Amino acid sequence: MLENKKIVLGVTGGIAAYKSVEIASRLKKAGAEVHVVMTRGAENFITPLTFREITGHSVTDTMWADVPEYNVEHIALAKMADLVLIAPATANFIAKAACGMADDMLTTMLLATDAPVVMAPAMNTAMYENPVTQENIRKLVSRGWIEIRPASGNLACGSSGVGRLPEPNQIVDEVQELFKERTSLSGRHVLVTAAGTIEPIDPVRYIGNRSSGKMGYAVALEAARRGAIVSLISGPSALPDPIGVSEVVRIESAKEMRDAVMDRFDSADIVIKAAAVADYHAKNVSEHKIKKDDDTLTLVLEKNPDILMELGKKKRNDQILVGFAAETRNLLEYARHKLEKKNLDLIVANDVTRRGAGFNTDTNIVRFLGRDGSVEELPMMLKSKLAGLLLDRVEEILEKKNHADYKKVHI
C-alpha cells in the first residue's frame, strides 16, 4: 500500500512523541518515503537526529534555516506529500490548525498542502474531552482532516482515561487503509442527500426538523476519499461543503430536493438518502407574515412526495439504494417494513431517543438491515467512522451485484 508513497510525519510537543520514532520506522519498512517535520516543543522530548537516522532524510524544524539552493521548503513539502500524518497531535497544535495559524513550519506547510491530513490526538483526558478541543477537532474533520481516535489507558500525567496515542502499528495500519480506500469507488457516481428540508408557512415561519446534516456530509466526504464522483444534495445546514465532493446542491423544500435528486438519479451508481425530508407541507402558504390575532392557528398540511419510494420503483438492478430510518419505537419492525416497501438494498436504522444517537450529534448508534434479513448492530461511534463502515457494506453489495451480473452473462 505504501510503496513509494511520500508521507510527511508531523511531530508535536507531547510525551507520546517517543512513539513517533516507531511510526516513522514502520512507515519506512512498509515502503514509504518519510519526511519528518518537528515543532520546537517536540524537540524537548526527542531529537531530530533520531528521525534523520531512521528515515534517511534531514528533519525540518524551522522556516529560517539556510538552504543550499533556493527552495521554499514548506511549499516543497506540501506539494510533495501524498499524505500528512500528525502523530502526536497536541491540544495546542489542534487549536492552531483549526484557527488557520501559520507560526511554524508544520502549521505553515499544512496551509499549503492539498494532500489528505491525518491527526492522532494525544493528551490528558480532560484536555481531550474539553468542549474547546472537541470543537477544534470537529472543525478540522469538517474540512476533510481524518482523526485517529486516541486510545484509553494509563496516561503520563498519572490519570487513566481516553487520550493515549494508539500503538504505532495501529496508526500505520490506518494509514495503509486510507491509501487502499481512496480508489475503491473510483469512477462511481455516488448521490448523497443530507440535512432536513423546510416547508414555508409564510415568509418568516416554516415547518422543519432537527437534522444538522452531519451524517450525510460524513458519507459524502468518505465517498470522495474513496475516489467517487460525489453529488451532495443538502437541505439547510451550517456545515461547509465537504472537501473533494464534485457537486454540492443546496435546496430548501422537499420538492426542490426531489427535483435535484431525480435530475441525477439515472447517472448514479449508488444513492444514499441520509436526508430527513419533511413529510408534509402547508397547503396554503401565506404571502405575508401571519399575525398573532387569534389564540390558535390552524394549518392544513398536505403530504410531500416520497422521494425514496419513487427511487425504489425506478431503481435499476445495477444501482444501489440505501435509506435511513430514524425511529422512536419499534425500530426493527418499522425499518424492515421500509426496507421492503421502498425496495432498498440496505437501511440504516437508529433510535433517536437514545443518548448519543440521532440529530445534531457527532456520534450515532445504528443497525444495518440488509435485504437478506441480516441485522448488524453497531456500538456508538463518530458519524465519520460510521460513514466508512456504511460504505464498506455498500462496496460489498456492489461486489455481489457485479458477480451476479457476471454469472448472468456467462451462464
C-alpha beads as a LAMMPS data file, in Angstrom:
LAMMPS data file: protein, C-alpha beads

411 atoms
410 bonds

1 atom types
1 bond types

-500.0 500.0 xlo xhi
-500.0 500.0 ylo yhi
-500.0 500.0 zlo zhi

Masses

1 110.0

Atoms # bond

1 1 1 0.000 0.000 0.000
2 1 1 2.763 2.465 0.908
3 1 1 5.393 1.581 -1.692
4 1 1 6.949 4.850 -2.948
5 1 1 4.348 6.946 -1.131
6 1 1 5.704 10.212 0.229
7 1 1 4.476 10.774 3.769
8 1 1 5.179 13.872 5.842
9 1 1 5.163 12.946 9.528
10 1 1 4.446 15.914 11.781
11 1 1 5.609 15.509 15.383
12 1 1 4.337 17.941 18.010
13 1 1 5.347 18.532 21.609
14 1 1 3.747 15.780 23.674
15 1 1 5.209 12.965 25.752
16 1 1 3.884 10.491 23.161
17 1 1 6.452 11.852 20.666
18 1 1 8.679 8.887 21.528
19 1 1 6.158 6.630 19.729
20 1 1 6.623 8.670 16.557
21 1 1 10.048 7.098 16.083
22 1 1 8.491 3.662 15.707
23 1 1 5.770 5.128 13.465
24 1 1 8.456 6.547 11.164
25 1 1 10.310 3.216 11.183
26 1 1 7.168 1.206 10.362
27 1 1 6.191 3.582 7.569
28 1 1 9.625 3.248 6.008
29 1 1 9.591 -0.556 6.316
30 1 1 6.204 -0.524 4.555
31 1 1 7.871 1.175 1.588
32 1 1 7.070 4.829 2.269
33 1 1 9.450 7.744 1.852
34 1 1 9.149 9.555 5.189
35 1 1 9.928 13.231 5.794
36 1 1 9.645 14.472 9.372
37 1 1 8.612 17.961 10.406
38 1 1 9.055 18.709 14.122
39 1 1 7.805 21.548 16.248
40 1 1 10.143 23.164 18.781
41 1 1 8.056 21.576 21.526
42 1 1 8.628 18.113 20.079
43 1 1 12.400 18.630 20.276
44 1 1 12.095 18.832 24.056
45 1 1 11.111 15.159 24.022
46 1 1 13.187 13.672 21.182
47 1 1 15.983 14.842 18.924
48 1 1 15.870 15.426 15.160
49 1 1 18.947 13.201 14.811
50 1 1 16.890 10.150 15.786
51 1 1 14.412 10.732 12.973
52 1 1 17.177 11.501 10.495
53 1 1 18.824 8.167 11.175
54 1 1 15.512 6.289 10.949
55 1 1 14.194 7.928 7.760
56 1 1 17.408 8.745 5.905
57 1 1 16.213 12.332 5.401
58 1 1 17.045 15.532 7.214
59 1 1 14.415 16.780 9.641
60 1 1 12.666 20.104 9.107
61 1 1 12.118 22.076 12.294
62 1 1 12.377 25.746 11.312
63 1 1 11.468 28.088 8.494
64 1 1 14.613 30.164 8.984
65 1 1 17.460 27.750 8.257
66 1 1 19.824 28.335 5.342
67 1 1 19.331 26.080 2.319
68 1 1 21.966 25.201 -0.307
69 1 1 19.747 26.398 -3.146
70 1 1 16.552 28.399 -3.448
71 1 1 13.744 26.192 -2.162
72 1 1 10.636 27.360 -0.333
73 1 1 10.653 24.318 1.903
74 1 1 7.130 24.409 3.317
75 1 1 5.768 24.654 -0.233
76 1 1 8.060 21.874 -1.446
77 1 1 6.928 19.575 1.371
78 1 1 3.286 20.493 0.826
79 1 1 3.408 19.664 -2.891
80 1 1 5.475 16.509 -2.438
81 1 1 3.262 14.852 0.188
82 1 1 0.862 12.050 -0.705
83 1 1 -0.343 12.214 2.892
84 1 1 0.431 14.207 6.027
85 1 1 0.292 12.393 9.372
86 1 1 0.392 14.356 12.643
87 1 1 1.283 11.999 15.489
88 1 1 1.057 13.010 18.229
89 1 1 -1.240 15.986 17.733
90 1 1 -1.371 18.079 20.896
91 1 1 -4.295 20.239 22.010
92 1 1 -2.224 23.350 21.277
93 1 1 -1.386 22.216 17.742
94 1 1 -5.020 21.263 17.032
95 1 1 -6.187 24.692 18.232
96 1 1 -3.676 26.488 15.991
97 1 1 -4.549 24.360 12.970
98 1 1 -8.285 24.923 13.493
99 1 1 -7.676 28.692 13.505
100 1 1 -5.516 28.540 10.372
101 1 1 -2.399 29.830 12.116
102 1 1 0.970 29.545 10.398
103 1 1 3.576 30.325 13.027
104 1 1 5.961 27.402 12.475
105 1 1 6.995 25.063 9.681
106 1 1 4.335 22.434 10.385
107 1 1 1.296 24.733 10.507
108 1 1 2.579 26.733 7.528
109 1 1 3.098 23.594 5.444
110 1 1 -0.414 22.349 6.301
111 1 1 -1.991 25.507 4.904
112 1 1 -0.206 24.912 1.607
113 1 1 -0.930 21.205 1.064
114 1 1 -3.726 19.525 -0.888
115 1 1 -2.774 16.106 0.479
116 1 1 -5.028 14.232 2.937
117 1 1 -4.210 15.126 6.538
118 1 1 -4.480 12.583 9.354
119 1 1 -4.175 13.606 13.004
120 1 1 -3.729 11.363 16.032
121 1 1 -4.562 13.444 19.134
122 1 1 -2.745 12.558 22.349
123 1 1 -3.223 14.426 25.630
124 1 1 -4.742 14.343 29.108
125 1 1 -8.341 13.069 29.188
126 1 1 -9.786 16.350 30.459
127 1 1 -7.964 18.262 27.723
128 1 1 -9.214 15.903 25.019
129 1 1 -12.810 15.988 26.257
130 1 1 -12.789 19.751 26.793
131 1 1 -15.510 21.299 24.577
132 1 1 -12.971 23.670 23.034
133 1 1 -10.717 20.806 21.907
134 1 1 -13.694 18.830 20.615
135 1 1 -14.941 21.858 18.677
136 1 1 -11.487 22.334 17.143
137 1 1 -11.351 18.666 16.103
138 1 1 -14.814 18.924 14.546
139 1 1 -13.707 21.977 12.558
140 1 1 -10.731 20.117 11.142
141 1 1 -12.749 16.983 10.361
142 1 1 -15.374 19.098 8.568
143 1 1 -12.547 20.447 6.392
144 1 1 -11.529 16.950 5.386
145 1 1 -8.998 16.012 8.068
146 1 1 -9.136 12.456 9.400
147 1 1 -8.946 11.779 13.126
148 1 1 -7.423 8.595 14.507
149 1 1 -9.185 8.500 17.856
150 1 1 -6.976 8.223 20.956
151 1 1 -6.938 5.023 22.979
152 1 1 -7.879 4.642 26.646
153 1 1 -5.493 3.621 29.403
154 1 1 -2.913 4.950 31.842
155 1 1 -1.604 8.398 30.926
156 1 1 1.744 10.025 31.596
157 1 1 0.104 12.510 33.989
158 1 1 -0.802 9.650 36.336
159 1 1 -4.501 9.534 35.494
160 1 1 -6.360 6.981 33.420
161 1 1 -8.784 7.555 30.555
162 1 1 -9.031 8.402 26.875
163 1 1 -6.077 10.326 25.448
164 1 1 -3.310 7.795 24.786
165 1 1 -1.696 7.780 21.371
166 1 1 -2.644 4.457 19.733
167 1 1 0.162 1.978 19.218
168 1 1 2.369 2.681 16.159
169 1 1 1.258 -0.470 14.328
170 1 1 -2.391 0.613 14.639
171 1 1 -1.627 4.069 13.257
172 1 1 0.334 2.665 10.311
173 1 1 -2.487 0.191 9.615
174 1 1 -4.937 3.133 9.485
175 1 1 -2.667 4.965 7.039
176 1 1 -2.447 1.894 4.808
177 1 1 -6.247 1.544 4.825
178 1 1 -6.594 5.156 3.690
179 1 1 -4.485 4.529 0.609
180 1 1 -6.477 1.404 -0.192
181 1 1 -9.835 3.125 0.221
182 1 1 -9.012 6.177 -1.866
183 1 1 -9.532 4.236 -5.096
184 1 1 -12.167 1.666 -4.100
185 1 1 -15.029 3.764 -5.550
186 1 1 -13.040 5.327 -8.360
187 1 1 -15.276 6.275 -11.286
188 1 1 -18.501 5.531 -9.408
189 1 1 -21.162 8.245 -9.175
190 1 1 -22.419 8.458 -5.591
191 1 1 -25.500 10.568 -4.887
192 1 1 -25.964 11.570 -1.227
193 1 1 -28.765 13.567 0.382
194 1 1 -28.263 15.287 3.724
195 1 1 -29.850 17.552 6.340
196 1 1 -33.548 18.331 6.675
197 1 1 -35.937 20.169 4.405
198 1 1 -38.040 23.178 5.383
199 1 1 -41.578 23.935 4.205
200 1 1 -42.728 27.575 4.379
201 1 1 -45.851 28.656 6.250
202 1 1 -45.347 32.347 5.491
203 1 1 -42.278 34.464 4.561
204 1 1 -40.977 34.126 8.144
205 1 1 -42.020 30.720 9.500
206 1 1 -41.588 27.176 8.287
207 1 1 -42.086 23.504 9.183
208 1 1 -38.820 21.637 9.632
209 1 1 -36.905 19.131 11.732
210 1 1 -33.745 18.896 13.830
211 1 1 -31.393 17.370 11.271
212 1 1 -27.961 19.037 11.064
213 1 1 -26.704 17.121 8.026
214 1 1 -23.680 15.690 9.841
215 1 1 -24.351 12.087 8.827
216 1 1 -24.914 12.799 5.137
217 1 1 -21.935 15.143 4.937
218 1 1 -19.717 12.483 6.535
219 1 1 -20.879 9.931 3.940
220 1 1 -20.237 12.352 1.076
221 1 1 -16.754 13.157 2.385
222 1 1 -15.864 9.472 2.805
223 1 1 -17.145 8.589 -0.665
224 1 1 -14.982 11.354 -2.146
225 1 1 -11.962 10.000 -0.257
226 1 1 -12.549 6.645 -1.936
227 1 1 -12.351 8.226 -5.363
228 1 1 -16.072 8.532 -6.144
229 1 1 -17.692 11.308 -8.143
230 1 1 -19.994 12.659 -5.436
231 1 1 -23.143 14.744 -5.760
232 1 1 -24.385 16.047 -2.408
233 1 1 -27.946 17.367 -2.258
234 1 1 -28.277 19.237 1.029
235 1 1 -31.076 20.901 2.885
236 1 1 -30.263 23.920 5.086
237 1 1 -27.108 23.193 7.091
238 1 1 -24.369 25.216 8.770
239 1 1 -21.741 22.691 7.637
240 1 1 -19.187 23.718 4.977
241 1 1 -19.012 21.898 1.646
242 1 1 -17.056 18.647 2.161
243 1 1 -13.625 18.689 0.533
244 1 1 -13.375 16.621 -2.639
245 1 1 -17.105 16.459 -3.328
246 1 1 -17.726 17.154 -7.014
247 1 1 -21.068 18.908 -6.646
248 1 1 -23.000 20.419 -3.730
249 1 1 -26.580 21.462 -4.412
250 1 1 -28.276 23.348 -1.594
251 1 1 -32.059 23.228 -1.525
252 1 1 -34.800 24.057 0.986
253 1 1 -38.059 22.230 0.316
254 1 1 -38.864 18.570 -0.266
255 1 1 -39.979 19.378 -3.802
256 1 1 -36.647 21.050 -4.556
257 1 1 -34.817 18.027 -3.157
258 1 1 -36.916 15.659 -5.245
259 1 1 -36.195 17.611 -8.419
260 1 1 -32.446 17.729 -7.716
261 1 1 -32.300 14.005 -6.916
262 1 1 -34.345 12.932 -9.927
263 1 1 -32.172 15.014 -12.260
264 1 1 -29.144 12.956 -11.167
265 1 1 -30.609 9.550 -10.352
266 1 1 -30.166 7.888 -13.748
267 1 1 -26.409 8.556 -13.769
268 1 1 -25.886 7.428 -10.157
269 1 1 -24.382 4.048 -9.272
270 1 1 -25.063 4.459 -5.547
271 1 1 -27.726 6.577 -3.838
272 1 1 -27.583 7.149 -0.089
273 1 1 -30.633 9.002 1.219
274 1 1 -29.484 10.339 4.578
275 1 1 -31.660 13.475 4.454
276 1 1 -34.562 13.945 6.866
277 1 1 -37.162 15.085 4.344
278 1 1 -40.251 16.776 5.786
279 1 1 -43.318 14.546 5.373
280 1 1 -45.796 17.406 4.938
281 1 1 -46.039 20.948 3.595
282 1 1 -48.577 23.695 4.192
283 1 1 -51.432 23.530 1.683
284 1 1 -51.697 27.324 1.584
285 1 1 -48.576 29.450 2.109
286 1 1 -49.370 32.980 3.241
287 1 1 -47.939 35.755 1.095
288 1 1 -47.405 37.898 4.202
289 1 1 -46.417 37.143 7.769
290 1 1 -49.361 35.677 9.680
291 1 1 -50.216 37.954 12.610
292 1 1 -50.973 36.657 16.078
293 1 1 -54.564 37.879 16.100
294 1 1 -56.088 34.639 17.385
295 1 1 -55.187 32.292 20.226
296 1 1 -54.979 29.363 17.812
297 1 1 -53.736 28.828 14.293
298 1 1 -54.995 26.035 12.056
299 1 1 -52.721 24.721 9.338
300 1 1 -53.856 22.334 6.650
301 1 1 -50.961 20.066 5.651
302 1 1 -50.505 18.007 2.513
303 1 1 -48.151 15.078 2.011
304 1 1 -44.811 15.699 0.359
305 1 1 -43.618 13.366 -2.402
306 1 1 -41.993 10.183 -1.055
307 1 1 -38.635 10.505 -2.796
308 1 1 -37.262 7.204 -1.516
309 1 1 -40.355 5.284 -2.634
310 1 1 -40.096 6.840 -6.081
311 1 1 -36.412 5.938 -6.342
312 1 1 -37.147 2.370 -5.270
313 1 1 -39.627 1.985 -8.112
314 1 1 -37.190 3.409 -10.675
315 1 1 -34.076 1.630 -9.419
316 1 1 -32.167 -0.492 -11.927
317 1 1 -30.616 -3.827 -10.955
318 1 1 -27.144 -2.318 -11.185
319 1 1 -27.943 0.559 -8.799
320 1 1 -27.641 0.508 -5.011
321 1 1 -30.195 2.376 -2.906
322 1 1 -29.637 2.993 0.809
323 1 1 -32.157 4.580 3.154
324 1 1 -32.225 5.719 6.763
325 1 1 -34.907 5.067 9.382
326 1 1 -34.949 7.402 12.396
327 1 1 -37.490 5.982 14.844
328 1 1 -38.572 6.397 18.467
329 1 1 -40.161 2.914 18.892
330 1 1 -40.456 -0.473 17.148
331 1 1 -37.145 0.242 15.426
332 1 1 -36.516 -3.075 13.666
333 1 1 -40.150 -3.591 12.677
334 1 1 -40.503 -0.158 11.073
335 1 1 -37.070 -0.290 9.472
336 1 1 -37.676 -3.737 7.943
337 1 1 -41.041 -2.593 6.573
338 1 1 -39.407 0.482 4.998
339 1 1 -36.608 -1.631 3.515
340 1 1 -39.057 -3.932 1.745
341 1 1 -41.727 -1.386 0.795
342 1 1 -39.236 1.001 -0.799
343 1 1 -37.069 -1.634 -2.499
344 1 1 -33.853 -0.726 -0.667
345 1 1 -30.602 -2.669 -0.701
346 1 1 -29.712 -1.562 2.819
347 1 1 -31.263 0.546 5.551
348 1 1 -29.555 2.309 8.446
349 1 1 -31.854 2.293 11.476
350 1 1 -31.414 4.299 14.648
351 1 1 -33.485 5.075 17.724
352 1 1 -33.232 8.859 18.030
353 1 1 -34.308 8.747 21.693
354 1 1 -31.016 7.101 22.688
355 1 1 -28.293 9.320 24.059
356 1 1 -25.512 9.756 21.507
357 1 1 -27.741 8.915 18.533
358 1 1 -29.816 10.879 16.070
359 1 1 -29.943 14.539 15.141
360 1 1 -27.348 17.209 15.954
361 1 1 -24.822 14.812 17.479
362 1 1 -21.329 13.900 16.329
363 1 1 -21.978 10.246 17.198
364 1 1 -24.613 7.716 16.236
365 1 1 -25.839 4.266 17.299
366 1 1 -27.274 2.304 14.398
367 1 1 -28.169 -1.062 12.967
368 1 1 -27.654 -2.093 9.356
369 1 1 -30.513 -4.163 7.932
370 1 1 -29.926 -5.978 4.655
371 1 1 -32.268 -7.478 2.073
372 1 1 -31.067 -10.942 3.067
373 1 1 -32.556 -10.487 6.543
374 1 1 -29.240 -9.683 8.202
375 1 1 -29.080 -7.246 11.125
376 1 1 -25.734 -5.753 12.159
377 1 1 -25.792 -3.848 15.437
378 1 1 -23.030 -1.279 15.885
379 1 1 -21.823 0.448 19.060
380 1 1 -21.815 4.212 19.499
381 1 1 -19.249 5.782 17.193
382 1 1 -18.433 9.016 15.429
383 1 1 -20.517 9.636 12.330
384 1 1 -17.283 9.959 10.351
385 1 1 -16.339 6.379 11.285
386 1 1 -19.888 5.142 10.703
387 1 1 -19.739 6.624 7.190
388 1 1 -16.724 4.422 6.462
389 1 1 -18.453 1.274 7.715
390 1 1 -21.576 2.106 5.706
391 1 1 -19.563 2.479 2.505
392 1 1 -17.750 -0.786 3.293
393 1 1 -21.154 -2.514 3.298
394 1 1 -22.167 -0.716 0.100
395 1 1 -18.985 -1.900 -1.606
396 1 1 -19.758 -5.480 -0.511
397 1 1 -23.237 -5.218 -2.065
398 1 1 -21.720 -3.722 -5.214
399 1 1 -19.307 -6.623 -5.495
400 1 1 -22.124 -9.164 -5.111
401 1 1 -24.197 -7.422 -7.772
402 1 1 -21.261 -7.333 -10.157
403 1 1 -20.619 -11.029 -9.554
404 1 1 -24.304 -11.835 -10.156
405 1 1 -24.227 -9.877 -13.424
406 1 1 -21.100 -11.745 -14.465
407 1 1 -22.775 -15.104 -13.838
408 1 1 -25.889 -13.997 -15.662
409 1 1 -23.887 -13.037 -18.751
410 1 1 -21.680 -16.136 -18.838
411 1 1 -24.119 -18.933 -17.976

Bonds

1 1 1 2
2 1 2 3
3 1 3 4
4 1 4 5
5 1 5 6
6 1 6 7
7 1 7 8
8 1 8 9
9 1 9 10
10 1 10 11
11 1 11 12
12 1 12 13
13 1 13 14
14 1 14 15
15 1 15 16
16 1 16 17
17 1 17 18
18 1 18 19
19 1 19 20
20 1 20 21
21 1 21 22
22 1 22 23
23 1 23 24
24 1 24 25
25 1 25 26
26 1 26 27
27 1 27 28
28 1 28 29
29 1 29 30
30 1 30 31
31 1 31 32
32 1 32 33
33 1 33 34
34 1 34 35
35 1 35 36
36 1 36 37
37 1 37 38
38 1 38 39
39 1 39 40
40 1 40 41
41 1 41 42
42 1 42 43
43 1 43 44
44 1 44 45
45 1 45 46
46 1 46 47
47 1 47 48
48 1 48 49
49 1 49 50
50 1 50 51
51 1 51 52
52 1 52 53
53 1 53 54
54 1 54 55
55 1 55 56
56 1 56 57
57 1 57 58
58 1 58 59
59 1 59 60
60 1 60 61
61 1 61 62
62 1 62 63
63 1 63 64
64 1 64 65
65 1 65 66
66 1 66 67
67 1 67 68
68 1 68 69
69 1 69 70
70 1 70 71
71 1 71 72
72 1 72 73
73 1 73 74
74 1 74 75
75 1 75 76
76 1 76 77
77 1 77 78
78 1 78 79
79 1 79 80
80 1 80 81
81 1 81 82
82 1 82 83
83 1 83 84
84 1 84 85
85 1 85 86
86 1 86 87
87 1 87 88
88 1 88 89
89 1 89 90
90 1 90 91
91 1 91 92
92 1 92 93
93 1 93 94
94 1 94 95
95 1 95 96
96 1 96 97
97 1 97 98
98 1 98 99
99 1 99 100
100 1 100 101
101 1 101 102
102 1 102 103
103 1 103 104
104 1 104 105
105 1 105 106
106 1 106 107
107 1 107 108
108 1 108 109
109 1 109 110
110 1 110 111
111 1 111 112
112 1 112 113
113 1 113 114
114 1 114 115
115 1 115 116
116 1 116 117
117 1 117 118
118 1 118 119
119 1 119 120
120 1 120 121
121 1 121 122
122 1 122 123
123 1 123 124
124 1 124 125
125 1 125 126
126 1 126 127
127 1 127 128
128 1 128 129
129 1 129 130
130 1 130 131
131 1 131 132
132 1 132 133
133 1 133 134
134 1 134 135
135 1 135 136
136 1 136 137
137 1 137 138
138 1 138 139
139 1 139 140
140 1 140 141
141 1 141 142
142 1 142 143
143 1 143 144
144 1 144 145
145 1 145 146
146 1 146 147
147 1 147 148
148 1 148 149
149 1 149 150
150 1 150 151
151 1 151 152
152 1 152 153
153 1 153 154
154 1 154 155
155 1 155 156
156 1 156 157
157 1 157 158
158 1 158 159
159 1 159 160
160 1 160 161
161 1 161 162
162 1 162 163
163 1 163 164
164 1 164 165
165 1 165 166
166 1 166 167
167 1 167 168
168 1 168 169
169 1 169 170
170 1 170 171
171 1 171 172
172 1 172 173
173 1 173 174
174 1 174 175
175 1 175 176
176 1 176 177
177 1 177 178
178 1 178 179
179 1 179 180
180 1 180 181
181 1 181 182
182 1 182 183
183 1 183 184
184 1 184 185
185 1 185 186
186 1 186 187
187 1 187 188
188 1 188 189
189 1 189 190
190 1 190 191
191 1 191 192
192 1 192 193
193 1 193 194
194 1 194 195
195 1 195 196
196 1 196 197
197 1 197 198
198 1 198 199
199 1 199 200
200 1 200 201
201 1 201 202
202 1 202 203
203 1 203 204
204 1 204 205
205 1 205 206
206 1 206 207
207 1 207 208
208 1 208 209
209 1 209 210
210 1 210 211
211 1 211 212
212 1 212 213
213 1 213 214
214 1 214 215
215 1 215 216
216 1 216 217
217 1 217 218
218 1 218 219
219 1 219 220
220 1 220 221
221 1 221 222
222 1 222 223
223 1 223 224
224 1 224 225
225 1 225 226
226 1 226 227
227 1 227 228
228 1 228 229
229 1 229 230
230 1 230 231
231 1 231 232
232 1 232 233
233 1 233 234
234 1 234 235
235 1 235 236
236 1 236 237
237 1 237 238
238 1 238 239
239 1 239 240
240 1 240 241
241 1 241 242
242 1 242 243
243 1 243 244
244 1 244 245
245 1 245 246
246 1 246 247
247 1 247 248
248 1 248 249
249 1 249 250
250 1 250 251
251 1 251 252
252 1 252 253
253 1 253 254
254 1 254 255
255 1 255 256
256 1 256 257
257 1 257 258
258 1 258 259
259 1 259 260
260 1 260 261
261 1 261 262
262 1 262 263
263 1 263 264
264 1 264 265
265 1 265 266
266 1 266 267
267 1 267 268
268 1 268 269
269 1 269 270
270 1 270 271
271 1 271 272
272 1 272 273
273 1 273 274
274 1 274 275
275 1 275 276
276 1 276 277
277 1 277 278
278 1 278 279
279 1 279 280
280 1 280 281
281 1 281 282
282 1 282 283
283 1 283 284
284 1 284 285
285 1 285 286
286 1 286 287
287 1 287 288
288 1 288 289
289 1 289 290
290 1 290 291
291 1 291 292
292 1 292 293
293 1 293 294
294 1 294 295
295 1 295 296
296 1 296 297
297 1 297 298
298 1 298 299
299 1 299 300
300 1 300 301
301 1 301 302
302 1 302 303
303 1 303 304
304 1 304 305
305 1 305 306
306 1 306 307
307 1 307 308
308 1 308 309
309 1 309 310
310 1 310 311
311 1 311 312
312 1 312 313
313 1 313 314
314 1 314 315
315 1 315 316
316 1 316 317
317 1 317 318
318 1 318 319
319 1 319 320
320 1 320 321
321 1 321 322
322 1 322 323
323 1 323 324
324 1 324 325
325 1 325 326
326 1 326 327
327 1 327 328
328 1 328 329
329 1 329 330
330 1 330 331
331 1 331 332
332 1 332 333
333 1 333 334
334 1 334 335
335 1 335 336
336 1 336 337
337 1 337 338
338 1 338 339
339 1 339 340
340 1 340 341
341 1 341 342
342 1 342 343
343 1 343 344
344 1 344 345
345 1 345 346
346 1 346 347
347 1 347 348
348 1 348 349
349 1 349 350
350 1 350 351
351 1 351 352
352 1 352 353
353 1 353 354
354 1 354 355
355 1 355 356
356 1 356 357
357 1 357 358
358 1 358 359
359 1 359 360
360 1 360 361
361 1 361 362
362 1 362 363
363 1 363 364
364 1 364 365
365 1 365 366
366 1 366 367
367 1 367 368
368 1 368 369
369 1 369 370
370 1 370 371
371 1 371 372
372 1 372 373
373 1 373 374
374 1 374 375
375 1 375 376
376 1 376 377
377 1 377 378
378 1 378 379
379 1 379 380
380 1 380 381
381 1 381 382
382 1 382 383
383 1 383 384
384 1 384 385
385 1 385 386
386 1 386 387
387 1 387 388
388 1 388 389
389 1 389 390
390 1 390 391
391 1 391 392
392 1 392 393
393 1 393 394
394 1 394 395
395 1 395 396
396 1 396 397
397 1 397 398
398 1 398 399
399 1 399 400
400 1 400 401
401 1 401 402
402 1 402 403
403 1 403 404
404 1 404 405
405 1 405 406
406 1 406 407
407 1 407 408
408 1 408 409
409 1 409 410
410 1 410 411
